[in-house]
Amino acid sequence: MPGTRSARTRWIASVGAVVTAAALLTGAHTAGAAPVPGTGPGAGEAHVVEYFDGPGGTPRHTTVPAEVPASIARHRTSGPAPGGAAVTPVQRTGPVSGRLDLVIMGDGYTAAQQADFHADAQATLDHVFAIEPYASYRGLFNIWLVDAVSAESGVSGDPTAGVVRNTALSSYFFCEETERLLCLDTSKVTAYADRAPASDIVFVIANSAKYGGAGYSFPTPPDGATYHGVATMSSDNPQSYLIGAHELGHSIGNLADEYQYAGFGAYPYPSSESANISVTPELGTSKWYRWLGEQDPTGSVIGTYEGGDYYETGVYRPTSTSLMRTLASTDFNHVGREAMIKGFYTYADALTSTVPTGTRVRPGQPIGVRLAPVTGLSGLKVTWYVDGKQIARATGDTSVTPARLGATRSGQRVTATVTDTTAAVRDPAVRAATSNSLTWRVR
């Protein structure tokens, strides 16, 4: 069904026909329109990527070959193989099964420059996690650095298209003759990402001051991988981190792009699965009706603004601008924040315990639970139940015994539940998604 496909899938299916039609009318591609997919490699031999012409530019899309150019591919890095790559836990807040695992690796850093990579990675993290809701929910992430050692410093295409360097991930500017598009060998990324305990999202930081990057989103992870998205960015350009922040909006929040291309015309689909795109202009029935009229972090007011998901008419976004519309904005709107929070909890659980839920506990045995170290916008609330009945006096406790809750008979169920009471969530379905429970039986 068209209405249930993601924005990326719909774009692949429709953009060729739309842009071709525009070209027939104008004699050329309409300015700002996406390139036509299908003119490059066939299915399974290319990736759809998003890129950014400049720090304040509107993103664009294109297809790129899965394999790097032969002039770059023929180089074989003399650095350590992926199997020997060092892994550093920058942040480990809980088990990988209950966290969103972000893996960061560098390209174009020699063995002598690994300390520089670590410093650049930390700077990127500091910038990305200063943006809400990343800032408040950083505690739901585990973050891993993987040292990809390159034979040469810098990356191909910097400063000019003819420059070729031997690097671990084969990163290169001028991808598909687009200067700011920074592509790489995803099979090499997978080999290094597999060194980390887990990988849901990957950042690749290129050792370069040249502005550029790309966003790869994978509804299904590539062969041999577990990650759903890769964002590439330059290390020493002060605005490149926004590429990563924007791309996580797709990979984690399932957010659609809020910009449009000239010449795309009317939205051809009956609905959109993304929280920040609606085909309903009526204020009282839009997806974000609970937020209508609110002053927004982007400086706008929540309403229905026409244009988005690449189309010009018949489709609406919540605000005039946001980080999902242009990198000139450094904020998600309220609707985007709510979707991101839901996405965080899709990957992560706020409540964990070292007491296995598959074992029986004695009436006097302490049961301790741990809350993820979230801050700011978040508001975690723990409640306890015995056989489904809430024990109000234990609300907020992180350590109890079954006996204290009144559970002393064999087979009784003790349950701890956490819910995020954050004011950044208004949709009851999203609120429910923030909750997780752990249950034990008394022996």
C-alpha positions as CSV (number, residue, x, y, z in Angstrom):
1,M,0.0,0.0,0.0
2,P,1.5,3.4,-1.0
3,G,0.3,5.0,2.3
4,T,2.3,2.6,4.4
5,R,5.7,3.0,2.6
6,S,8.4,5.1,4.1
7,A,9.3,8.5,2.6
8,R,12.6,7.0,1.3
9,T,10.8,4.1,-0.5
10,R,8.2,6.4,-2.0
11,W,10.9,8.8,-3.2
12,I,12.8,6.0,-5.0
13,A,9.5,4.9,-6.7
14,S,8.3,8.3,-7.7
15,V,11.1,10.8,-8.2
16,G,12.3,9.5,-11.6
17,A,8.9,10.0,-13.1
18,V,8.4,13.4,-11.6
19,V,11.7,14.8,-12.5
20,T,11.6,13.4,-16.0
21,A,8.3,15.1,-16.5
22,A,9.7,18.4,-15.3
23,A,12.6,18.0,-17.6
24,L,10.3,17.5,-20.6
25,L,8.6,20.7,-19.7
26,T,11.6,22.8,-19.0
27,G,14.3,21.2,-21.2
28,A,16.4,20.4,-18.1
29,H,16.2,19.3,-14.5
30,T,14.4,21.8,-12.4
31,A,16.7,23.7,-10.1
32,G,17.0,22.0,-6.8
33,A,15.2,18.8,-7.9
34,A,16.6,15.4,-7.0
35,P,18.6,13.5,-9.6
36,V,16.8,10.6,-11.3
37,P,17.2,7.2,-9.7
38,G,17.7,4.4,-12.1
39,T,20.3,6.1,-14.2
40,G,23.1,4.5,-12.2
41,P,23.6,0.9,-11.1
42,G,20.8,-1.6,-11.0
43,A,18.9,-2.8,-8.0
44,G,21.2,-4.1,-5.3
45,E,24.1,-2.2,-6.7
46,A,23.4,1.3,-5.4
47,H,22.4,3.2,-2.3
48,V,20.0,6.2,-2.1
49,V,21.8,8.9,-0.1
50,E,21.0,12.3,1.2
51,Y,23.6,15.1,0.9
52,F,24.0,18.8,1.7
53,D,25.4,21.4,-0.7
54,G,26.4,23.7,2.1
55,P,25.9,24.4,5.9
56,G,22.6,26.3,5.3
57,G,21.4,24.4,2.2
58,T,18.4,22.3,1.6
59,P,19.3,18.6,1.4
60,R,19.1,16.7,-1.8
61,H,19.0,13.0,-2.8
62,T,20.8,10.9,-5.3
63,T,21.8,7.3,-5.9
64,V,25.4,6.3,-5.6
65,P,27.2,3.0,-6.5
66,A,27.6,0.6,-3.6
67,E,31.2,0.1,-4.8
68,V,33.8,2.9,-4.7
69,P,35.5,4.0,-8.0
70,A,38.2,1.7,-9.3
71,S,40.9,4.4,-8.8
72,I,40.2,4.4,-5.0
73,A,39.3,0.7,-4.6
74,R,42.6,-0.4,-6.0
75,H,44.3,1.0,-2.9
76,R,44.6,-1.5,-0.1
77,T,45.2,0.1,3.3
78,S,48.4,-1.1,5.1
79,G,46.9,-0.4,8.5
80,P,45.6,-3.1,10.8
81,A,42.7,-5.3,9.5
82,P,39.2,-4.6,10.9
83,G,39.6,-7.7,13.1
84,G,42.3,-6.0,15.1
85,A,40.7,-2.6,15.4
86,A,40.6,-1.3,18.9
87,V,37.2,-0.5,20.5
88,T,36.8,2.2,23.2
89,P,33.6,2.5,25.2
90,V,32.9,6.2,25.4
91,Q,29.7,5.7,27.2
92,R,28.1,2.5,28.4
93,T,24.8,3.1,30.4
94,G,23.3,-0.3,30.2
95,P,23.2,-3.7,28.4
96,V,23.4,-3.6,24.6
97,S,20.0,-5.3,24.5
98,G,18.5,-2.3,26.3
99,R,20.4,0.5,24.7
100,L,20.7,2.3,21.4
101,D,24.2,1.6,20.3
102,L,26.0,4.3,18.4
103,V,29.3,3.4,16.7
104,I,31.8,6.1,15.6
105,M,34.7,5.4,13.4
106,G,37.1,7.7,11.5
107,D,38.6,7.6,8.1
108,G,41.8,9.1,6.9
109,Y,43.4,8.9,10.3
110,T,46.8,7.2,10.4
111,A,48.1,5.1,13.4
112,A,49.8,8.3,14.7
113,Q,46.5,10.2,14.4
114,Q,44.2,8.0,16.4
115,A,44.3,10.4,19.4
116,D,43.1,13.1,16.9
117,F,40.3,10.9,15.8
118,H,39.2,10.4,19.4
119,A,39.2,14.1,20.0
120,D,37.3,14.8,16.8
121,A,34.7,12.1,17.7
122,Q,34.2,13.7,21.2
123,A,33.7,17.1,19.7
124,T,31.1,15.7,17.3
125,L,29.3,14.0,20.2
126,D,29.3,17.1,22.2
127,H,27.7,19.1,19.4
128,V,25.1,16.4,18.5
129,F,24.1,15.7,22.1
130,A,23.6,19.4,22.8
131,I,20.5,19.3,20.6
132,E,17.2,18.2,22.1
133,P,16.0,15.6,22.5
134,Y,19.5,14.0,22.2
135,A,20.6,16.0,25.1
136,S,18.0,14.7,27.5
137,Y,18.1,11.1,26.3
138,R,21.8,10.6,25.9
139,G,21.5,8.1,28.8
140,L,19.6,5.7,26.5
141,F,22.8,5.4,24.3
142,N,25.8,3.2,24.4
143,I,28.6,4.9,22.4
144,W,31.6,3.0,21.0
145,L,34.7,4.3,19.1
146,V,36.3,1.9,16.6
147,D,39.8,2.8,15.5
148,A,40.0,2.4,11.7
149,V,43.7,3.0,10.9
150,S,44.4,4.4,7.5
151,A,47.7,4.2,5.5
152,E,47.4,7.8,4.6
153,S,46.1,11.0,6.2
154,G,43.0,12.7,4.8
155,V,40.5,11.4,2.3
156,S,40.1,11.2,-1.4
157,G,38.7,14.2,-3.2
158,D,40.1,16.7,-0.7
159,P,40.8,19.4,-1.8
160,T,40.2,18.5,-5.5
161,A,38.6,15.6,-7.4
162,G,41.9,14.2,-8.6
163,V,43.3,13.6,-5.1
164,V,43.3,9.9,-4.1
165,R,44.3,8.6,-0.7
166,N,44.7,5.1,0.7
167,T,42.2,5.0,3.7
168,A,40.6,2.3,5.7
169,L,37.0,3.0,4.6
170,S,37.7,4.5,1.1
171,S,35.9,7.7,1.8
172,Y,35.8,10.2,-1.0
173,F,34.3,13.6,-1.9
174,F,33.1,14.3,-5.4
175,C,31.0,11.2,-5.2
176,E,29.0,11.0,-8.5
177,E,30.7,14.2,-9.5
178,T,29.1,16.1,-6.6
179,E,31.8,17.9,-4.6
180,R,30.1,17.9,-1.1
181,L,28.9,14.3,-1.3
182,L,31.1,12.2,0.9
183,C,30.7,8.5,0.1
184,L,32.5,5.3,1.3
185,D,32.7,1.6,1.1
186,T,29.8,0.3,3.2
187,S,31.2,-3.2,3.3
188,K,34.3,-1.9,5.0
189,V,32.1,0.1,7.4
190,T,30.3,-3.1,8.3
191,A,33.6,-5.0,8.9
192,Y,34.7,-2.3,11.4
193,A,31.2,-1.8,13.0
194,D,31.1,-5.5,13.7
195,R,34.0,-5.0,16.1
196,A,31.7,-3.1,18.6
197,P,29.5,-5.1,21.0
198,A,26.5,-3.8,19.0
199,S,25.8,-1.3,16.3
200,D,22.4,0.4,15.6
201,I,23.7,3.6,14.0
202,V,27.1,4.5,12.6
203,F,28.9,7.8,12.3
204,V,31.9,8.1,10.1
205,I,34.1,11.1,10.6
206,A,36.4,11.9,7.7
207,N,39.7,13.6,8.5
208,S,39.0,16.8,6.6
209,A,38.1,20.4,7.0
210,K,36.1,20.3,3.7
211,Y,32.4,20.7,4.3
212,G,30.5,17.6,3.2
213,G,28.8,14.3,4.2
214,A,26.0,11.9,3.3
215,G,23.2,10.0,5.0
216,Y,22.6,6.3,4.2
217,S,19.4,4.9,5.6
218,F,18.6,1.1,5.5
219,P,15.1,-0.1,6.4
220,T,16.8,-3.5,6.4
221,P,20.5,-3.7,7.5
222,P,23.0,-4.4,4.7
223,D,24.5,-7.9,4.4
224,G,26.4,-8.8,7.5
225,A,25.4,-5.6,9.4
226,T,23.0,-4.8,12.2
227,Y,22.9,-1.0,11.8
228,H,20.1,0.9,10.2
229,G,21.9,4.1,9.2
230,V,25.3,5.6,8.4
231,A,26.1,9.3,8.5
232,T,29.3,10.6,7.0
233,M,30.7,14.0,8.0
234,S,33.9,16.1,8.0
235,S,35.9,16.3,11.2
236,D,37.0,19.9,11.1
237,N,34.1,21.7,9.6
238,P,32.0,23.3,12.4
239,Q,28.7,22.6,10.8
240,S,29.2,19.0,9.6
241,Y,27.8,17.5,12.8
242,L,24.3,18.7,11.8
243,I,24.4,16.1,9.0
244,G,24.6,13.4,11.7
245,A,21.9,15.0,13.8
246,H,19.6,15.2,10.7
247,E,20.2,11.6,9.6
248,L,19.4,10.2,13.0
249,G,16.0,11.9,12.5
250,H,15.4,9.4,9.7
251,S,17.1,6.4,11.2
252,I,15.7,6.7,14.7
253,G,12.6,8.8,14.5
254,N,11.3,7.6,11.1
255,L,10.9,11.3,10.4
256,A,10.3,12.4,6.8
257,D,12.2,15.3,5.2
258,E,10.2,18.5,5.5
259,Y,11.5,20.2,2.4
260,Q,10.2,20.1,-1.1
261,Y,11.7,20.1,-4.6
262,A,10.6,22.6,-7.3
263,G,8.6,20.9,-9.9
264,F,7.4,18.0,-7.8
265,G,3.8,19.3,-7.6
266,A,1.0,17.6,-5.7
267,Y,1.5,14.8,-3.2
268,P,0.4,11.6,-4.9
269,Y,-0.1,9.4,-1.8
270,P,-3.2,9.0,0.4
271,S,-1.2,9.1,3.7
272,S,2.3,9.1,5.2
273,E,3.6,6.9,8.0
274,S,5.9,9.7,9.3
275,A,4.8,11.6,12.3
276,N,5.8,15.0,10.8
277,I,4.0,14.8,7.5
278,S,0.2,14.9,7.0
279,V,-2.1,15.0,4.1
280,T,-4.8,16.6,6.2
281,P,-4.8,20.5,6.3
282,E,-7.6,20.8,8.8
283,L,-6.0,22.0,12.1
284,G,-8.2,19.9,14.3
285,T,-7.5,16.6,12.6
286,S,-3.8,16.8,11.7
287,K,-1.5,14.3,13.2
288,W,-0.1,16.9,15.6
289,Y,-3.4,18.4,16.7
290,R,-2.3,18.1,20.3
291,W,0.5,20.6,19.6
292,L,-1.4,23.2,17.5
293,G,-0.8,26.8,18.4
294,E,2.2,26.0,20.6
295,Q,5.3,28.1,20.3
296,D,8.0,25.8,18.9
297,P,11.8,25.5,19.6
298,T,12.4,26.3,15.9
299,G,10.9,29.8,16.4
300,S,7.7,28.9,14.5
301,V,4.2,28.2,15.8
302,I,2.8,24.7,15.3
303,G,0.3,24.7,12.5
304,T,-0.1,23.2,9.1
305,Y,2.5,24.5,6.5
306,E,2.1,23.3,3.0
307,G,5.0,21.5,1.3
308,G,7.1,18.6,2.5
309,D,8.2,15.0,1.9
310,Y,9.7,16.5,-1.4
311,Y,6.3,17.7,-2.7
312,E,4.9,21.2,-3.0
313,T,1.2,20.9,-2.5
314,G,-1.3,18.6,-0.9
315,V,1.1,17.7,2.0
316,Y,1.8,19.5,5.2
317,R,4.5,19.9,7.9
318,P,4.2,21.2,11.5
319,T,6.4,24.3,11.3
320,S,7.9,26.7,8.8
321,T,11.4,25.3,9.4
322,S,13.2,22.7,11.4
323,L,16.3,20.5,11.3
324,M,14.4,18.1,9.1
325,R,13.9,20.9,6.5
326,T,17.2,22.7,6.4
327,L,20.5,22.6,8.3
328,A,20.1,26.3,8.7
329,S,17.9,25.2,11.6
330,T,19.5,23.5,14.5
331,D,16.3,22.3,16.3
332,F,13.7,19.6,15.9
333,N,10.2,20.9,16.2
334,H,7.9,19.6,18.9
335,V,6.5,16.9,16.6
336,G,10.0,15.8,15.7
337,R,11.1,15.7,19.3
338,E,8.2,13.5,20.2
339,A,8.9,11.1,17.3
340,M,12.6,10.9,18.3
341,I,11.7,10.1,21.9
342,K,9.5,7.2,20.6
343,G,12.4,6.1,18.4
344,F,14.8,6.1,21.3
345,Y,12.5,3.8,23.2
346,T,12.1,1.5,20.2
347,Y,15.8,0.7,20.6
348,A,16.2,1.2,24.4
349,D,14.6,0.4,27.7
350,A,14.7,2.8,30.6
351,L,14.3,0.1,33.1
352,T,16.8,-2.8,33.6
353,S,17.8,-5.1,36.5
354,T,20.6,-7.4,37.4
355,V,18.1,-9.8,38.9
356,P,17.1,-12.2,36.0
357,T,13.4,-12.2,35.3
358,G,13.5,-15.9,34.4
359,T,14.4,-16.9,37.9
360,R,12.2,-17.1,41.0
361,V,12.9,-14.9,43.9
362,R,12.5,-15.5,47.6
363,P,10.0,-13.3,49.6
364,G,12.8,-11.6,51.4
365,Q,15.2,-11.2,48.4
366,P,15.9,-7.7,47.3
367,I,14.9,-6.8,43.8
368,G,16.8,-3.8,42.5
369,V,16.1,-2.0,39.3
370,R,18.1,0.6,37.5
371,L,16.8,3.6,35.6
372,A,18.6,4.9,32.6
373,P,20.4,8.2,33.4
374,V,18.2,10.4,31.3
375,T,17.8,14.1,32.2
376,G,16.2,17.4,31.2
377,L,13.0,16.8,29.2
378,S,12.6,13.3,30.6
379,G,10.7,12.2,33.7
380,L,10.9,8.5,34.6
381,K,8.3,7.1,37.1
382,V,8.6,3.6,38.6
383,T,5.5,1.7,39.8
384,W,5.3,-1.7,41.4
385,Y,2.6,-4.4,41.1
386,V,1.7,-7.7,42.7
387,D,-0.4,-9.9,40.4
388,G,-1.4,-6.8,38.5
389,K,-2.5,-4.7,41.4
390,Q,-0.5,-1.5,41.9
391,I,1.3,-1.1,45.3
392,A,1.1,2.7,45.6
393,R,3.4,2.9,48.6
394,A,6.3,1.6,46.6
395,T,6.0,4.1,43.7
396,G,9.5,5.5,42.9
397,D,11.4,2.8,44.8
398,T,14.3,1.2,43.0
399,S,14.8,-1.6,45.4
400,V,12.1,-3.7,47.1
401,T,11.5,-7.2,48.5
402,P,8.4,-9.2,47.5
403,A,7.5,-9.5,51.1
404,R,7.5,-5.7,51.5
405,L,5.0,-5.5,48.6
406,G,2.9,-8.2,50.3
407,A,4.0,-11.0,47.9
408,T,4.8,-14.0,50.1
409,R,3.0,-16.9,48.3
410,S,4.8,-19.1,45.8
411,G,3.9,-18.2,42.2
412,Q,2.8,-14.6,42.9
413,R,4.0,-12.1,40.3
414,V,6.0,-9.0,41.1
415,T,6.3,-6.4,38.3
416,A,8.2,-3.1,38.0
417,T,7.1,-0.7,35.3
418,V,8.6,2.5,34.2
419,T,6.9,5.2,32.2
420,D,8.4,8.5,30.9
421,T,6.1,11.4,32.1
422,T,7.9,13.9,29.9
423,A,5.9,16.9,28.8
424,A,7.6,16.5,25.4
425,V,5.2,13.7,24.7
426,R,1.4,14.3,24.2
427,D,0.3,11.3,22.1
428,P,-0.9,8.5,24.4
429,A,0.5,5.9,22.0
430,V,3.9,7.4,22.2
431,R,3.6,7.6,26.0
432,A,2.9,3.9,26.0
433,A,6.0,3.2,23.9
434,T,8.2,4.8,26.6
435,S,7.1,2.2,29.1
436,N,8.8,-1.2,29.8
437,S,8.2,-3.7,32.6
438,L,10.1,-6.5,34.3
439,T,8.3,-9.4,36.1
440,W,9.5,-12.0,38.6
441,R,7.7,-14.8,40.3
442,V,8.0,-15.6,44.0
443,R,9.2,-19.1,45.0
